[in-house]
Amino acid sequence: MMSATMMSDPMVMAAAAAAGETQASIVVEFAICDCCGLTEECTPGYIERIRERYHGKWVCGLCGEAVKDEIVRSERLVSTEEAMTKHMNFCKNFITSGPPTNPTVHLISAMRQILRKTLDSPTRVRSMPSSPTINNNTKNNGRELSRSESCFSTLAAGSS
């Protein structure tokens, strides 16, 4: 269900003119993400490159990042195809679940899940340490900064 259209956005036209392209040479198509259903306008060449990368499926930028994240977070080596299948199943379940009955509670629950996944992910993925420490080589009597208590007891109590 893709249709070709001509670019008419003045900013895109200016960029294309600077690149030496004419209006007639910029053709875009609507591509629908096979995971989430988002529609994007893309050039045919870009669509083809994405389909080659994702085994014939069109995957939007957001879902592409989610697939990469699935690969990085996995405790075992997974293929792009396996990570994409897992993400597609997640999207399918999310779409079929319908809108939440209480959006505020749903948002809080989603943020709790994201926090737990982040804390459960391997430390090699994190760019910053979870708890800051003071280098023992500095003059601070070798003391370390430590967490006094966990916020998870509060979160767990609220989810019951």
C-alpha positions as CSV (number, residue, x, y, z in Angstrom):
1,M,0.0,0.0,0.0
2,M,2.8,2.3,-0.8
3,S,2.4,5.3,-3.1
4,A,5.0,7.6,-4.6
5,T,4.8,11.3,-4.0
6,M,7.0,14.3,-4.9
7,M,8.7,16.3,-2.2
8,S,7.2,19.8,-1.9
9,D,8.6,20.9,1.5
10,P,10.6,24.1,0.9
11,M,13.3,23.1,3.4
12,V,13.8,19.7,1.7
13,M,13.8,21.3,-1.7
14,A,16.5,23.7,-0.6
15,A,18.6,20.8,0.7
16,A,18.1,18.9,-2.5
17,A,19.0,21.9,-4.6
18,A,22.2,22.3,-2.5
19,A,23.0,18.7,-3.2
20,G,22.5,19.2,-6.9
21,E,19.2,17.3,-7.2
22,T,16.1,18.5,-9.0
23,Q,12.6,18.4,-7.8
24,A,11.7,15.7,-10.2
25,S,14.4,13.3,-8.9
26,I,13.2,13.3,-5.3
27,V,10.6,10.6,-5.0
28,V,9.4,9.3,-1.7
29,E,7.1,6.4,-0.8
30,F,5.0,5.8,2.3
31,A,6.4,2.8,4.3
32,I,4.4,1.2,7.1
33,C,6.4,-0.3,10.0
34,D,5.8,-4.1,10.2
35,C,6.1,-3.9,14.0
36,C,4.1,-0.9,15.2
37,G,2.3,0.3,12.1
38,L,3.9,3.8,12.0
39,T,4.0,5.3,8.5
40,E,7.1,7.1,7.3
41,E,7.9,8.9,4.1
42,C,11.2,7.5,2.7
43,T,13.1,7.2,-0.5
44,P,12.9,3.9,-2.3
45,G,16.7,3.3,-1.8
46,Y,16.3,3.8,2.0
47,I,13.3,1.5,2.1
48,E,15.3,-1.2,0.3
49,R,18.3,-0.9,2.7
50,I,16.1,-1.2,5.7
51,R,14.4,-4.2,4.3
52,E,17.8,-5.9,3.6
53,R,18.8,-5.2,7.2
54,Y,15.6,-6.6,8.7
55,H,15.1,-9.7,6.5
56,G,12.5,-8.2,4.1
57,K,10.5,-6.3,6.7
58,W,10.1,-2.5,6.9
59,V,11.0,-1.3,10.4
60,C,10.7,2.3,11.5
61,G,13.5,4.1,13.3
62,L,12.0,3.7,16.7
63,C,11.5,-0.1,16.3
64,G,14.9,-0.4,14.8
65,E,16.4,1.1,18.0
66,A,14.2,-1.3,20.1
67,V,15.5,-4.3,18.1
68,K,19.1,-3.1,18.7
69,D,18.4,-2.8,22.4
70,E,16.9,-6.3,22.5
71,I,20.2,-7.6,21.0
72,V,22.4,-5.6,23.5
73,R,20.3,-6.5,26.6
74,S,20.0,-10.2,25.8
75,E,22.0,-12.4,28.1
76,R,22.8,-14.7,25.2
77,L,23.7,-14.0,21.6
78,V,20.6,-13.4,19.6
79,S,20.2,-12.8,15.9
80,T,18.6,-9.6,14.5
81,E,15.7,-11.8,13.2
82,E,15.1,-13.2,16.7
83,A,15.3,-9.8,18.4
84,M,12.9,-8.4,15.7
85,T,10.5,-11.3,16.3
86,K,10.5,-10.6,20.0
87,H,9.9,-6.9,19.5
88,M,7.1,-7.6,16.9
89,N,5.4,-9.8,19.4
90,F,5.7,-7.1,22.0
91,C,4.1,-4.5,19.6
92,K,1.3,-6.9,18.7
93,N,0.5,-7.6,22.3
94,F,0.6,-3.8,23.1
95,I,-1.7,-2.9,20.2
96,T,-4.2,-5.6,20.9
97,S,-4.4,-4.8,24.6
98,G,-6.3,-1.6,23.9
99,P,-6.1,1.7,25.7
100,P,-5.5,1.6,29.5
101,T,-8.4,2.1,31.8
102,N,-6.4,4.4,34.0
103,P,-3.6,6.2,32.0
104,T,-1.9,7.6,35.1
105,V,-1.5,4.1,36.7
106,H,-0.5,2.7,33.3
107,L,2.3,5.3,33.0
108,I,3.6,4.7,36.5
109,S,3.6,0.9,35.8
110,A,5.4,1.4,32.5
111,M,8.1,3.6,34.2
112,R,8.5,1.0,37.0
113,Q,9.1,-1.7,34.3
114,I,11.6,0.5,32.5
115,L,13.5,1.2,35.7
116,R,13.6,-2.5,36.6
117,K,14.8,-3.5,33.2
118,T,17.5,-0.8,33.3
119,L,18.7,-2.0,36.7
120,D,18.5,-5.7,35.7
121,S,20.5,-5.2,32.5
122,P,24.2,-6.2,32.5
123,T,26.7,-3.5,33.7
124,R,28.5,-3.6,30.4
125,V,25.6,-1.8,28.8
126,R,25.6,1.1,31.2
127,S,27.7,4.1,30.5
128,M,27.7,5.4,34.1
129,P,28.2,3.5,37.3
130,S,25.0,2.9,39.3
131,S,26.5,4.2,42.5
132,P,29.3,6.8,42.5
133,T,32.5,6.1,44.4
134,I,35.4,8.2,45.4
135,N,38.8,7.2,44.0
136,N,40.9,5.9,46.9
137,N,43.9,7.8,45.5
138,T,42.3,11.1,46.4
139,K,42.6,12.6,49.8
140,N,39.3,11.7,51.4
141,N,40.5,9.2,54.0
142,G,39.5,6.3,51.6
143,R,35.8,6.8,52.2
144,E,33.3,5.7,49.6
145,L,29.9,7.2,48.8
146,S,27.2,4.6,49.3
147,R,23.5,4.4,49.1
148,S,21.8,4.6,52.5
149,E,18.6,2.7,51.5
150,S,16.8,1.4,48.5
151,C,13.8,3.0,46.9
152,F,12.5,-0.5,45.7
153,S,10.8,-1.2,49.0
154,T,8.6,1.8,48.4
155,L,7.9,0.8,44.8
156,A,7.2,-2.8,45.7
157,A,4.8,-1.7,48.5
158,G,2.9,0.5,46.0
159,S,2.5,-2.3,43.5
160,S,0.6,-4.7,45.8
